[in-house]
Amino acid sequence: MLFRAFLPILALLALAACETTPPAAPPQPPVQPRDEPPAHVVFFDKGSIQINPTGIATIKQAAVEAKKPGVKSVDVTGHTDRSGSDRVNNALSLRRARLVRDRLIREGVPAALITARGLGESKPFMQTEDGVGQPENRRVEILITR
């Protein structure tokens, strides 16, 4: 008789012992700070040095940040896609970088802080075969260092 009275309790205990709780999710790794300052990017049409309205807005935004106290340098680096010769792309990337530098100066960024260089097609954002005109590679990056 006593056994029958405890049978439901034993069944519940056995059932509870069989239940498994899902394992806790592993902790997320801490977010690592970036090794480089954030970049502002101005994109260009194929073979062009014309800055579109979005690019002008990006330059203005970068200028606001570059004029804040504590800025040590502003690096302006031009890039091209892989269509065209190395000589043409190197010259085009430098022209784009100088154009963006000049716009930053017009927006009030001290010229002494800014360096401009062109890397041609040597550092693409998106890898492509030679001769491919990838729009994301036609850009000038503005990096502000504090």
N, C-alpha and C positions, 0 to 999 in steps of 0.2 A: 504494500500500500504506500509506504513512504517513498518507494522508488517512483511510483506513478505520480506522486505529488511533485517530485523534483524533475520529472522528465521534461516538462515544457521549459523549465529554467535551464536545464542542461542543453536542450536543443538550441535555445537562444544563445547560450555561451559558445556552443560549437559553431553556430552560424556567425557570430561576431568574430570568432577566432579565424574563420576562413575569409572574412572580408579583408580586402587589401586596399589600402589607401594609395592613390597614385603617388609616385615619387615626386618630391618637390622639384620644380624646374631648377636647373643649374643656375647659379648666379651669373648675371651678365657681366662680361669684362668691363672694367671702367673705360670710359671714353678717353681716348688718347688725344692730347692736344695736337693740332697740326704743327708740322715742322716749319711751315712757311706761312707768311701772312695771307689773308684772303686776297684773291685776285679779282680784278674787274676786267672784263673781256669785251673788246669791241670787235665786231665781225665785219667783214668786207665782201663785196661781190667779186667775182673772178676777174683778176687783172686790174682791179680798181683801187684807187686811193680815196674815193669819196666816202665820207662818213655819213651814215643814214641817221635819222632822228633818234633811233634807239641808241646808237653809238654815242651821239652827242649827250644824251641823258646819262649814259654810263660814265662818260668823261666828267660830267658835272658832279656826279655822285662821288667819283674817285677824288675829284678836286676838294670837295668838302672834307673828306676824310684826310687827305694829304695836308690840309691847312691846319689841322688840329695840332696842339702842342705835343712834343715828344717824337715827331716823325723824323727819322734819321735819313731815309732815302726813298725815292720813288723810281722803281725800275720799269721801264717801258720796253717791251720786247715784241718785235714784229715777227710774224710767221706767215708762210704761204702754203698752198696745197702743192701737190706733186706734179701739176701740169706745168710745162715750160722748163727752160734750162735752169741749171743751178745759178748761173750768172744773173739771169733775169730775176729769178726768185729771190736771190740775196739782195739785189738792189731794190726790188719791190717791197720786201719786208722791212728794209731800213727806211724807205720813204714813208711807209705806213707808220712806223714807230716815231719818226720825226714829226709827222703830222699830228699824231696824238700828243706828243710832248709839247708841241707849240700850242695846242688847244688847252692843255693843262696850265701852261704859263699864262695864257689869256684869261683863264679862270682864277688866277691869283696864286698858283703854286710857285714857290721860289725856284727859279731855273737852276740854282746851285744844287738843289736836292735831286734833280731829275737826270737820269742817264737813259739814253735811247740806243737800242741796238737791234739789228735784224739778223735772224737766224735762218732765213729762207725756209726750205722744206725739211731742215734737219731734225726738228722736234715736233712732229705732227701730234695733234690731239687724238686723231683717229688714224691708225695705220692703214695705208692703202698701197696698191701697186703703183709703180712709177707711171706718171702720165694721168693719173686719176685726179680729178678736181673735186675734192671733198670740201664742202662749204665750212665745216667746223674747223678746218685747218687754216682758213684764211682769217687770221685774227691778230690783234695786238693785246697782250696781257699787261695790265698795270698792277704791279705789286708794291705795296706800301709797307715799309719796314719801320717799326718803332724801336 
